[in-house]
Amino acid sequence: LRRTPYGALRDALEAVITRARQVAPLVIVVNSGNVGGAPLFGWPLCILLSRRSLQVRRIFVHTCRRLRARLVNLTFAPRRDPFGRQQGLYFAEDGLHPSSAAYEYCYDLLKRRTRLTRLLAAA
């Protein structure tokens, strides 16, 4: 939303992952949903924000792969985006922020795609 330059975003993500790897055996990165799917943004802004979201997703994918961090991707193309397809369920009344159902969806995905639950249970 703030139009952070892609290079600055990548550099910040690299720094955070590098620091996290110094203190944790498992680094999990969760990106945001496709901002263009938020009901607050009408056409043509939704198209522009979706393009940007997908470009940001590419940065997350490549950076996490290179630095061996586990990415839980929440940014989907518009035609496959569960958040954008069910806006009434997954967005709060303001049309931008996630609803409790969206947080539940994200947490379930996090549990399915990572070893987090097993690590926490072992601790």
CORWO-V893587 format. One record per residue. PHI is phi in degrees with one decimal (NA if undefined). PSI is psi in whole degrees, 0 to 359 (999 if undefined). BURIAL is 1 if it has 16 or more other C-alpha atoms within 10 Angstrom, else 0. Layout:
PHI&PSI&BURIAL + PHI&PSI&BURIAL
//
This chain:
NA&332&0 + -92.7&3&0 + 58.3&39&0 + -57.5&132&0 + -58.4&143&0 + -57.0&319&0 + -63.2&319&0 + -67.2&322&0 + -63.3&313&0 + -60.3&315&1 + -62.3&318&0 + -66.1&318&0 + -63.4&317&1 + -59.4&316&1 + -64.0&317&0 + -65.9&314&0 + -64.8&317&1 + -59.5&315&0 + -66.2&317&0 + -62.4&321&0 + -64.9&336&1 + -73.9&337&0 + -119.3&354&0 + -139.8&141&0 + -74.0&337&0 + -128.7&125&0 + -114.4&121&1 + -115.8&128&1 + -114.4&131&1 + -119.1&122&0 + -89.9&176&1 + -85.0&168&0 + -71.7&175&1 + -71.3&109&1 + -60.9&330&1 + -64.7&344&1 + -83.0&352&1 + -68.9&134&1 + -64.5&343&1 + -62.1&329&0 + -101.9&114&1 + -86.7&182&0 + -71.0&140&0 + -92.8&358&0 + -60.1&324&0 + -61.4&324&1 + -67.0&313&1 + -63.1&318&0 + -69.1&327&1 + -66.1&316&1 + -58.9&315&1 + -65.0&318&1 + -59.1&318&1 + -69.7&326&1 + -68.2&319&0 + -62.9&321&1 + -58.7&318&1 + -60.0&320&0 + -62.6&316&1 + -62.6&315&1 + -60.2&308&1 + -66.0&318&0 + -67.8&315&1 + -64.4&319&1 + -62.3&313&0 + -64.3&323&0 + -98.3&8&0 + 58.2&47&0 + -107.8&147&1 + -86.3&118&1 + -96.6&128&1 + -104.4&105&1 + -82.0&127&1 + -115.7&4&1 + -99.2&111&1 + -113.6&152&1 + -60.4&148&1 + -50.2&319&1 + -71.2&343&0 + -114.2&5&0 + -81.1&110&1 + -64.4&330&1 + -69.8&313&1 + -69.0&329&1 + -78.3&336&0 + -127.6&61&0 + -58.2&321&1 + -63.4&331&0 + -84.7&319&0 + -100.1&358&1 + -121.1&144&1 + -69.8&174&1 + -59.4&334&0 + -73.8&351&0 + 78.6&7&1 + -127.8&314&1 + -85.0&153&0 + -69.4&151&1 + -88.6&175&1 + -63.6&327&0 + -64.6&324&0 + -66.8&318&1 + -63.6&321&0 + -63.6&316&0 + -58.3&313&0 + -64.1&318&1 + -65.7&319&0 + -62.5&318&0 + -64.5&318&0 + -58.8&315&1 + -64.9&320&0 + -72.2&326&0 + -96.8&357&0 + -135.5&173&1 + -92.0&13&0 + -55.8&312&0 + -60.6&316&0 + -64.4&319&0 + -64.6&318&0 + -68.2&322&0 + -65.8&323&0 + -69.4&330&0 + -73.7&999&0
//
